[in-house]
């Protein structure tokens, strides 16, 4: 997926989350919904090794950085996702330098 399309997707997170399911072989242990400061809803599916982020009909996979504790940190080449309690922080500074961080609160387990 081109970076510009992904950038546009996360810069405009104001649309409703589209329902997706990850492939069965990824075996995610947790599935959680978050409401972000711009009223966007994101879905995170995660396990000990990786996480899938669903927003605006797009899906991206991030891999866990096990050196960081006590927070959970997942990242890929362009995004960093931090989970601490009920708070999710999405660092998208490589995509959108004018709005580098998006903070979201867990609403429920999906």
LOVO-390590 format. One record per atom (N, C-alpha, C): residue number from 1; residue in three letters; atom name; x, y, z. Coordinates in nm, 2 decimals. Layout:
BEGIN
+-----+------+------+--------+--------+--------+
| pos | code | site |      x |      y |      z |
+-----+------+------+--------+--------+--------+
| NUM |  ala |   CA |      X |      Y |      Z |
...
+-----+------+------+--------+--------+--------+
END
This chain:
BEGIN
+-----+------+------+--------+--------+--------+
| pos | code | site |      x |      y |      z |
+-----+------+------+--------+--------+--------+
|   1 |  unk |    N |   0.08 |  -0.12 |   0.00 |
|   1 |  unk |   CA |   0.00 |   0.00 |   0.00 |
|   1 |  unk |    C |   0.09 |   0.12 |   0.00 |
|   2 |  unk |    N |   0.06 |   0.22 |  -0.09 |
|   2 |  unk |   CA |   0.15 |   0.34 |  -0.09 |
|   2 |  unk |    C |   0.14 |   0.42 |   0.03 |
|   3 |  unk |    N |   0.25 |   0.48 |   0.07 |
|   3 |  unk |   CA |   0.26 |   0.55 |   0.20 |
|   3 |  unk |    C |   0.16 |   0.67 |   0.19 |
|   4 |  unk |    N |   0.14 |   0.73 |   0.08 |
|   4 |  unk |   CA |   0.05 |   0.85 |   0.07 |
|   4 |  unk |    C |  -0.09 |   0.81 |   0.10 |
|   5 |  unk |    N |  -0.13 |   0.69 |   0.06 |
|   5 |  unk |   CA |  -0.27 |   0.65 |   0.08 |
|   5 |  unk |    C |  -0.28 |   0.61 |   0.23 |
|   6 |  unk |    N |  -0.18 |   0.55 |   0.29 |
|   6 |  unk |   CA |  -0.19 |   0.52 |   0.43 |
|   6 |  unk |    C |  -0.19 |   0.65 |   0.51 |
|   7 |  unk |    N |  -0.11 |   0.74 |   0.47 |
|   7 |  unk |   CA |  -0.10 |   0.87 |   0.54 |
|   7 |  unk |    C |  -0.24 |   0.94 |   0.54 |
|   8 |  unk |    N |  -0.30 |   0.94 |   0.43 |
|   8 |  unk |   CA |  -0.43 |   1.00 |   0.41 |
|   8 |  unk |    C |  -0.53 |   0.93 |   0.50 |
|   9 |  unk |    N |  -0.52 |   0.80 |   0.51 |
|   9 |  unk |   CA |  -0.61 |   0.72 |   0.59 |
|   9 |  unk |    C |  -0.60 |   0.76 |   0.74 |
|  10 |  unk |    N |  -0.48 |   0.77 |   0.79 |
|  10 |  unk |   CA |  -0.47 |   0.80 |   0.93 |
|  10 |  unk |    C |  -0.49 |   0.95 |   0.96 |
|  11 |  unk |    N |  -0.46 |   1.04 |   0.86 |
|  11 |  unk |   CA |  -0.48 |   1.18 |   0.88 |
|  11 |  unk |    C |  -0.63 |   1.21 |   0.89 |
|  12 |  unk |    N |  -0.72 |   1.13 |   0.83 |
|  12 |  unk |   CA |  -0.86 |   1.15 |   0.83 |
|  12 |  unk |    C |  -0.94 |   1.04 |   0.91 |
|  13 |  unk |    N |  -0.89 |   1.01 |   1.03 |
|  13 |  unk |   CA |  -0.95 |   0.91 |   1.11 |
|  13 |  unk |    C |  -1.09 |   0.94 |   1.16 |
|  14 |  unk |    N |  -1.16 |   1.03 |   1.10 |
|  14 |  unk |   CA |  -1.29 |   1.07 |   1.16 |
|  14 |  unk |    C |  -1.41 |   0.98 |   1.11 |
|  15 |  unk |    N |  -1.38 |   0.89 |   1.02 |
|  15 |  unk |   CA |  -1.49 |   0.80 |   0.97 |
|  15 |  unk |    C |  -1.51 |   0.68 |   1.07 |
|  16 |  unk |    N |  -1.62 |   0.61 |   1.05 |
|  16 |  unk |   CA |  -1.65 |   0.50 |   1.13 |
|  16 |  unk |    C |  -1.56 |   0.38 |   1.10 |
|  17 |  unk |    N |  -1.53 |   0.30 |   1.20 |
|  17 |  unk |   CA |  -1.45 |   0.18 |   1.18 |
|  17 |  unk |    C |  -1.53 |   0.08 |   1.10 |
|  18 |  unk |    N |  -1.46 |   0.02 |   1.00 |
|  18 |  unk |   CA |  -1.52 |  -0.09 |   0.92 |
|  18 |  unk |    C |  -1.49 |  -0.22 |   0.98 |
|  19 |  unk |    N |  -1.58 |  -0.31 |   0.99 |
|  19 |  unk |   CA |  -1.56 |  -0.43 |   1.06 |
|  19 |  unk |    C |  -1.47 |  -0.52 |   0.98 |
|  20 |  unk |    N |  -1.36 |  -0.57 |   1.03 |
|  20 |  unk |   CA |  -1.27 |  -0.66 |   0.97 |
|  20 |  unk |    C |  -1.24 |  -0.78 |   1.06 |
|  21 |  unk |    N |  -1.19 |  -0.88 |   1.01 |
|  21 |  unk |   CA |  -1.14 |  -0.99 |   1.09 |
|  21 |  unk |    C |  -1.00 |  -1.03 |   1.04 |
|  22 |  unk |    N |  -0.91 |  -1.05 |   1.13 |
|  22 |  unk |   CA |  -0.78 |  -1.09 |   1.09 |
|  22 |  unk |    C |  -0.78 |  -1.24 |   1.05 |
|  23 |  unk |    N |  -0.68 |  -1.28 |   0.97 |
|  23 |  unk |   CA |  -0.67 |  -1.42 |   0.93 |
|  23 |  unk |    C |  -0.66 |  -1.51 |   1.05 |
|  24 |  unk |    N |  -0.72 |  -1.63 |   1.05 |
|  24 |  unk |   CA |  -0.72 |  -1.72 |   1.17 |
|  24 |  unk |    C |  -0.58 |  -1.75 |   1.21 |
|  25 |  unk |    N |  -0.48 |  -1.76 |   1.13 |
|  25 |  unk |   CA |  -0.35 |  -1.81 |   1.17 |
|  25 |  unk |    C |  -0.28 |  -1.71 |   1.25 |
|  26 |  unk |    N |  -0.32 |  -1.58 |   1.25 |
|  26 |  unk |   CA |  -0.25 |  -1.48 |   1.34 |
|  26 |  unk |    C |  -0.28 |  -1.50 |   1.48 |
|  27 |  unk |    N |  -0.39 |  -1.56 |   1.52 |
|  27 |  unk |   CA |  -0.43 |  -1.60 |   1.66 |
|  27 |  unk |    C |  -0.41 |  -1.49 |   1.76 |
|  28 |  unk |    N |  -0.49 |  -1.38 |   1.74 |
|  28 |  unk |   CA |  -0.48 |  -1.27 |   1.83 |
|  28 |  unk |    C |  -0.55 |  -1.30 |   1.96 |
|  29 |  unk |    N |  -0.49 |  -1.27 |   2.07 |
|  29 |  unk |   CA |  -0.55 |  -1.30 |   2.21 |
|  29 |  unk |    C |  -0.64 |  -1.19 |   2.25 |
|  30 |  unk |    N |  -0.62 |  -1.07 |   2.21 |
|  30 |  unk |   CA |  -0.70 |  -0.96 |   2.26 |
|  30 |  unk |    C |  -0.75 |  -0.88 |   2.14 |
|  31 |  unk |    N |  -0.87 |  -0.83 |   2.15 |
|  31 |  unk |   CA |  -0.94 |  -0.75 |   2.05 |
|  31 |  unk |    C |  -1.01 |  -0.64 |   2.12 |
|  32 |  unk |    N |  -0.96 |  -0.51 |   2.10 |
|  32 |  unk |   CA |  -1.01 |  -0.40 |   2.18 |
|  32 |  unk |    C |  -1.04 |  -0.28 |   2.09 |
|  33 |  unk |    N |  -1.15 |  -0.21 |   2.13 |
|  33 |  unk |   CA |  -1.19 |  -0.08 |   2.06 |
|  33 |  unk |    C |  -1.15 |   0.04 |   2.14 |
|  34 |  unk |    N |  -1.10 |   0.14 |   2.07 |
|  34 |  unk |   CA |  -1.06 |   0.26 |   2.13 |
|  34 |  unk |    C |  -1.13 |   0.38 |   2.06 |
|  35 |  unk |    N |  -1.16 |   0.48 |   2.14 |
|  35 |  unk |   CA |  -1.22 |   0.61 |   2.09 |
|  35 |  unk |    C |  -1.11 |   0.71 |   2.10 |
|  36 |  unk |    N |  -1.08 |   0.78 |   1.99 |
|  36 |  unk |   CA |  -0.97 |   0.87 |   1.98 |
|  36 |  unk |    C |  -1.02 |   1.01 |   2.00 |
|  37 |  unk |    N |  -0.92 |   1.10 |   2.03 |
|  37 |  unk |   CA |  -0.95 |   1.24 |   2.06 |
|  37 |  unk |    C |  -1.03 |   1.31 |   1.95 |
|  38 |  unk |    N |  -1.02 |   1.26 |   1.82 |
|  38 |  unk |   CA |  -1.09 |   1.32 |   1.71 |
|  38 |  unk |    C |  -1.22 |   1.24 |   1.68 |
|  39 |  unk |    N |  -1.27 |   1.16 |   1.78 |
|  39 |  unk |   CA |  -1.39 |   1.09 |   1.78 |
|  39 |  unk |    C |  -1.39 |   0.97 |   1.68 |
|  40 |  unk |    N |  -1.27 |   0.94 |   1.63 |
|  40 |  unk |   CA |  -1.25 |   0.82 |   1.55 |
|  40 |  unk |    C |  -1.25 |   0.69 |   1.64 |
|  41 |  unk |    N |  -1.29 |   0.58 |   1.58 |
|  41 |  unk |   CA |  -1.29 |   0.46 |   1.65 |
|  41 |  unk |    C |  -1.18 |   0.37 |   1.58 |
|  42 |  unk |    N |  -1.09 |   0.31 |   1.66 |
|  42 |  unk |   CA |  -1.00 |   0.22 |   1.60 |
|  42 |  unk |    C |  -1.01 |   0.08 |   1.67 |
|  43 |  unk |    N |  -0.97 |  -0.02 |   1.60 |
|  43 |  unk |   CA |  -0.98 |  -0.16 |   1.66 |
|  43 |  unk |    C |  -0.84 |  -0.21 |   1.66 |
|  44 |  unk |    N |  -0.80 |  -0.26 |   1.77 |
|  44 |  unk |   CA |  -0.66 |  -0.33 |   1.79 |
|  44 |  unk |    C |  -0.68 |  -0.47 |   1.82 |
|  45 |  unk |    N |  -0.62 |  -0.56 |   1.74 |
|  45 |  unk |   CA |  -0.61 |  -0.70 |   1.77 |
|  45 |  unk |    C |  -0.47 |  -0.73 |   1.79 |
|  46 |  unk |    N |  -0.44 |  -0.80 |   1.90 |
|  46 |  unk |   CA |  -0.30 |  -0.82 |   1.94 |
|  46 |  unk |    C |  -0.27 |  -0.95 |   2.01 |
|  47 |  unk |    N |  -0.14 |  -0.99 |   2.00 |
|  47 |  unk |   CA |  -0.09 |  -1.10 |   2.08 |
|  47 |  unk |    C |   0.05 |  -1.06 |   2.13 |
|  48 |  unk |    N |   0.13 |  -1.15 |   2.18 |
|  48 |  unk |   CA |   0.26 |  -1.12 |   2.23 |
|  48 |  unk |    C |   0.36 |  -1.08 |   2.13 |
|  49 |  unk |    N |   0.33 |  -1.11 |   2.00 |
|  49 |  unk |   CA |   0.43 |  -1.08 |   1.90 |
|  49 |  unk |    C |   0.39 |  -0.96 |   1.81 |
|  50 |  unk |    N |   0.26 |  -0.94 |   1.78 |
|  50 |  unk |   CA |   0.22 |  -0.84 |   1.68 |
|  50 |  unk |    C |   0.09 |  -0.79 |   1.71 |
|  51 |  unk |    N |   0.05 |  -0.68 |   1.64 |
|  51 |  unk |   CA |  -0.08 |  -0.62 |   1.66 |
|  51 |  unk |    C |  -0.13 |  -0.58 |   1.52 |
|  52 |  unk |    N |  -0.26 |  -0.58 |   1.50 |
|  52 |  unk |   CA |  -0.32 |  -0.53 |   1.38 |
|  52 |  unk |    C |  -0.40 |  -0.41 |   1.42 |
|  53 |  unk |    N |  -0.39 |  -0.30 |   1.35 |
|  53 |  unk |   CA |  -0.46 |  -0.18 |   1.37 |
|  53 |  unk |    C |  -0.56 |  -0.16 |   1.25 |
|  54 |  unk |    N |  -0.69 |  -0.14 |   1.29 |
|  54 |  unk |   CA |  -0.79 |  -0.12 |   1.19 |
|  54 |  unk |    C |  -0.85 |   0.02 |   1.21 |
|  55 |  unk |    N |  -0.85 |   0.10 |   1.10 |
|  55 |  unk |   CA |  -0.91 |   0.23 |   1.10 |
|  55 |  unk |    C |  -0.94 |   0.27 |   0.96 |
|  56 |  unk |    N |  -1.06 |   0.33 |   0.95 |
|  56 |  unk |   CA |  -1.10 |   0.39 |   0.82 |
|  56 |  unk |    C |  -1.09 |   0.28 |   0.71 |
|  57 |  unk |    N |  -1.13 |   0.16 |   0.74 |
|  57 |  unk |   CA |  -1.13 |   0.06 |   0.64 |
|  57 |  unk |    C |  -0.99 |   0.01 |   0.60 |
|  58 |  unk |    N |  -0.89 |   0.05 |   0.67 |
|  58 |  unk |   CA |  -0.75 |   0.01 |   0.64 |
|  58 |  unk |    C |  -0.70 |  -0.08 |   0.75 |
|  59 |  unk |    N |  -0.61 |  -0.16 |   0.72 |
|  59 |  unk |   CA |  -0.54 |  -0.25 |   0.82 |
|  59 |  unk |    C |  -0.39 |  -0.24 |   0.81 |
|  60 |  unk |    N |  -0.32 |  -0.23 |   0.92 |
|  60 |  unk |   CA |  -0.18 |  -0.23 |   0.92 |
|  60 |  unk |    C |  -0.13 |  -0.32 |   1.03 |
|  61 |  unk |    N |  -0.02 |  -0.39 |   1.01 |
|  61 |  unk |   CA |   0.04 |  -0.48 |   1.11 |
|  61 |  unk |    C |   0.16 |  -0.41 |   1.17 |
|  62 |  unk |    N |   0.17 |  -0.42 |   1.31 |
|  62 |  unk |   CA |   0.28 |  -0.37 |   1.38 |
|  62 |  unk |    C |   0.34 |  -0.48 |   1.46 |
|  63 |  unk |    N |   0.47 |  -0.48 |   1.49 |
|  63 |  unk |   CA |   0.54 |  -0.58 |   1.56 |
|  63 |  unk |    C |   0.59 |  -0.53 |   1.70 |
|  64 |  unk |    N |   0.58 |  -0.62 |   1.80 |
|  64 |  unk |   CA |   0.61 |  -0.58 |   1.93 |
|  64 |  unk |    C |   0.75 |  -0.55 |   1.96 |
|  65 |  unk |    N |   0.78 |  -0.45 |   2.03 |
|  65 |  unk |   CA |   0.91 |  -0.42 |   2.08 |
|  65 |  unk |    C |   0.92 |  -0.47 |   2.22 |
|  66 |  unk |    N |   0.98 |  -0.58 |   2.25 |
|  66 |  unk |   CA |   0.98 |  -0.64 |   2.38 |
|  66 |  unk |    C |   1.08 |  -0.58 |   2.48 |
|  67 |  unk |    N |   1.16 |  -0.48 |   2.43 |
|  67 |  unk |   CA |   1.26 |  -0.42 |   2.52 |
|  67 |  unk |    C |   1.19 |  -0.31 |   2.60 |
|  68 |  unk |    N |   1.07 |  -0.27 |   2.57 |
|  68 |  unk |   CA |   1.01 |  -0.16 |   2.64 |
|  68 |  unk |    C |   0.91 |  -0.22 |   2.74 |
|  69 |  unk |    N |   0.92 |  -0.18 |   2.87 |
|  69 |  unk |   CA |   0.83 |  -0.22 |   2.97 |
|  69 |  unk |    C |   0.80 |  -0.10 |   3.07 |
|  70 |  unk |    N |   0.70 |  -0.09 |   3.14 |
|  70 |  unk |   CA |   0.58 |  -0.18 |   3.15 |
|  70 |  unk |    C |   0.47 |  -0.15 |   3.04 |
|  71 |  unk |    N |   0.50 |  -0.06 |   2.95 |
|  71 |  unk |   CA |   0.40 |  -0.04 |   2.84 |
|  71 |  unk |    C |   0.42 |  -0.14 |   2.73 |
|  72 |  unk |    N |   0.31 |  -0.16 |   2.66 |
|  72 |  unk |   CA |   0.32 |  -0.24 |   2.54 |
|  72 |  unk |    C |   0.35 |  -0.15 |   2.42 |
|  73 |  unk |    N |   0.45 |  -0.18 |   2.34 |
|  73 |  unk |   CA |   0.49 |  -0.10 |   2.23 |
|  73 |  unk |    C |   0.49 |  -0.19 |   2.10 |
|  74 |  unk |    N |   0.42 |  -0.15 |   2.00 |
|  74 |  unk |   CA |   0.42 |  -0.21 |   1.87 |
|  74 |  unk |    C |   0.46 |  -0.11 |   1.77 |
|  75 |  unk |    N |   0.54 |  -0.15 |   1.67 |
|  75 |  unk |   CA |   0.58 |  -0.06 |   1.57 |
|  75 |  unk |    C |   0.60 |  -0.12 |   1.43 |
|  76 |  unk |    N |   0.59 |  -0.04 |   1.33 |
|  76 |  unk |   CA |   0.64 |  -0.08 |   1.19 |
|  76 |  unk |    C |   0.72 |   0.03 |   1.14 |
|  77 |  unk |    N |   0.74 |   0.04 |   1.01 |
|  77 |  unk |   CA |   0.83 |   0.14 |   0.95 |
|  77 |  unk |    C |   0.78 |   0.28 |   0.97 |
|  78 |  unk |    N |   0.64 |   0.30 |   0.98 |
|  78 |  unk |   CA |   0.59 |   0.43 |   0.98 |
|  78 |  unk |    C |   0.50 |   0.47 |   1.10 |
|  79 |  unk |    N |   0.46 |   0.37 |   1.18 |
|  79 |  unk |   CA |   0.38 |   0.40 |   1.30 |
|  79 |  unk |    C |   0.43 |   0.33 |   1.42 |
|  80 |  unk |    N |   0.40 |   0.39 |   1.54 |
|  80 |  unk |   CA |   0.43 |   0.34 |   1.66 |
|  80 |  unk |    C |   0.31 |   0.34 |   1.75 |
|  81 |  unk |    N |   0.27 |   0.23 |   1.81 |
|  81 |  unk |   CA |   0.15 |   0.22 |   1.89 |
|  81 |  unk |    C |   0.19 |   0.18 |   2.03 |
|  82 |  unk |    N |   0.15 |   0.26 |   2.13 |
|  82 |  unk |   CA |   0.18 |   0.24 |   2.27 |
|  82 |  unk |    C |   0.05 |   0.22 |   2.35 |
|  83 |  unk |    N |   0.05 |   0.10 |   2.42 |
|  83 |  unk |   CA |  -0.06 |   0.07 |   2.51 |
|  83 |  unk |    C |  -0.02 |   0.08 |   2.65 |
|  84 |  unk |    N |  -0.09 |   0.16 |   2.73 |
|  84 |  unk |   CA |  -0.06 |   0.17 |   2.87 |
|  84 |  unk |    C |  -0.20 |   0.18 |   2.95 |
|  85 |  unk |    N |  -0.24 |   0.07 |   3.01 |
|  85 |  unk |   CA |  -0.37 |   0.07 |   3.08 |
|  85 |  unk |    C |  -0.48 |   0.07 |   2.97 |
|  86 |  unk |    N |  -0.57 |   0.17 |   2.99 |
|  86 |  unk |   CA |  -0.68 |   0.19 |   2.89 |
|  86 |  unk |    C |  -0.65 |   0.29 |   2.78 |
|  87 |  unk |    N |  -0.52 |   0.34 |   2.78 |
|  87 |  unk |   CA |  -0.48 |   0.44 |   2.69 |
|  87 |  unk |    C |  -0.40 |   0.39 |   2.57 |
|  88 |  unk |    N |  -0.43 |   0.43 |   2.45 |
|  88 |  unk |   CA |  -0.35 |   0.40 |   2.33 |
|  88 |  unk |    C |  -0.30 |   0.53 |   2.28 |
|  89 |  unk |    N |  -0.17 |   0.53 |   2.24 |
|  89 |  unk |   CA |  -0.11 |   0.65 |   2.18 |
|  89 |  unk |    C |  -0.06 |   0.60 |   2.04 |
|  90 |  unk |    N |  -0.10 |   0.66 |   1.94 |
|  90 |  unk |   CA |  -0.06 |   0.63 |   1.81 |
|  90 |  unk |    C |   0.04 |   0.74 |   1.76 |
|  91 |  unk |    N |   0.16 |   0.71 |   1.74 |
|  91 |  unk |   CA |   0.26 |   0.81 |   1.69 |
|  91 |  unk |    C |   0.27 |   0.79 |   1.54 |
|  92 |  unk |    N |   0.22 |   0.89 |   1.47 |
|  92 |  unk |   CA |   0.22 |   0.89 |   1.33 |
|  92 |  unk |    C |   0.30 |   1.00 |   1.27 |
|  93 |  unk |    N |   0.41 |   1.04 |   1.34 |
|  93 |  unk |   CA |   0.49 |   1.16 |   1.30 |
|  93 |  unk |    C |   0.55 |   1.14 |   1.16 |
|  94 |  unk |    N |   0.58 |   1.02 |   1.12 |
|  94 |  unk |   CA |   0.64 |   1.00 |   0.99 |
|  94 |  unk |    C |   0.53 |   1.02 |   0.88 |
|  95 |  unk |    N |   0.40 |   1.01 |   0.91 |
|  95 |  unk |   CA |   0.30 |   1.03 |   0.82 |
|  95 |  unk |    C |   0.24 |   1.17 |   0.82 |
|  96 |  unk |    N |   0.23 |   1.22 |   0.94 |
|  96 |  unk |   CA |   0.17 |   1.35 |   0.95 |
|  96 |  unk |    C |   0.24 |   1.44 |   1.06 |
|  97 |  unk |    N |   0.34 |   1.51 |   1.01 |
|  97 |  unk |   CA |   0.42 |   1.58 |   1.11 |
|  97 |  unk |    C |   0.35 |   1.70 |   1.18 |
|  98 |  unk |    N |   0.23 |   1.74 |   1.13 |
|  98 |  unk |   CA |   0.15 |   1.84 |   1.19 |
|  98 |  unk |    C |   0.06 |   1.79 |   1.30 |
|  99 |  unk |    N |   0.03 |   1.66 |   1.30 |
|  99 |  unk |   CA |  -0.05 |   1.60 |   1.40 |
|  99 |  unk |    C |   0.02 |   1.46 |   1.43 |
| 100 |  unk |    N |   0.13 |   1.47 |   1.50 |
| 100 |  unk |   CA |   0.21 |   1.35 |   1.52 |
| 100 |  unk |    C |   0.16 |   1.24 |   1.61 |
| 101 |  unk |    N |   0.08 |   1.28 |   1.71 |
| 101 |  unk |   CA |   0.03 |   1.18 |   1.80 |
| 101 |  unk |    C |  -0.12 |   1.19 |   1.82 |
| 102 |  unk |    N |  -0.18 |   1.07 |   1.83 |
| 102 |  unk |   CA |  -0.32 |   1.06 |   1.84 |
| 102 |  unk |    C |  -0.34 |   0.98 |   1.97 |
| 103 |  unk |    N |  -0.42 |   1.03 |   2.07 |
| 103 |  unk |   CA |  -0.45 |   0.96 |   2.19 |
| 103 |  unk |    C |  -0.59 |   0.90 |   2.19 |
| 104 |  unk |    N |  -0.60 |   0.78 |   2.23 |
| 104 |  unk |   CA |  -0.73 |   0.71 |   2.23 |
| 104 |  unk |    C |  -0.75 |   0.64 |   2.37 |
| 105 |  unk |    N |  -0.88 |   0.62 |   2.40 |
| 105 |  unk |   CA |  -0.92 |   0.55 |   2.53 |
| 105 |  unk |    C |  -1.00 |   0.43 |   2.49 |
| 106 |  unk |    N |  -0.97 |   0.32 |   2.57 |
| 106 |  unk |   CA |  -1.04 |   0.19 |   2.54 |
| 106 |  unk |    C |  -1.18 |   0.21 |   2.58 |
| 107 |  unk |    N |  -1.27 |   0.17 |   2.49 |
| 107 |  unk |   CA |  -1.41 |   0.18 |   2.52 |
| 107 |  unk |    C |  -1.47 |   0.04 |   2.56 |
| 108 |  unk |    N |  -1.42 |  -0.07 |   2.50 |
| 108 |  unk |   CA |  -1.47 |  -0.20 |   2.54 |
| 108 |  unk |    C |  -1.38 |  -0.31 |   2.47 |
| 109 |  unk |    N |  -1.39 |  -0.43 |   2.51 |
| 109 |  unk |   CA |  -1.33 |  -0.54 |   2.44 |
| 109 |  unk |    C |  -1.42 |  -0.57 |   2.32 |
| 110 |  unk |    N |  -1.37 |  -0.58 |   2.21 |
| 110 |  unk |   CA |  -1.45 |  -0.60 |   2.09 |
| 110 |  unk |    C |  -1.49 |  -0.75 |   2.07 |
+-----+------+------+--------+--------+--------+
END
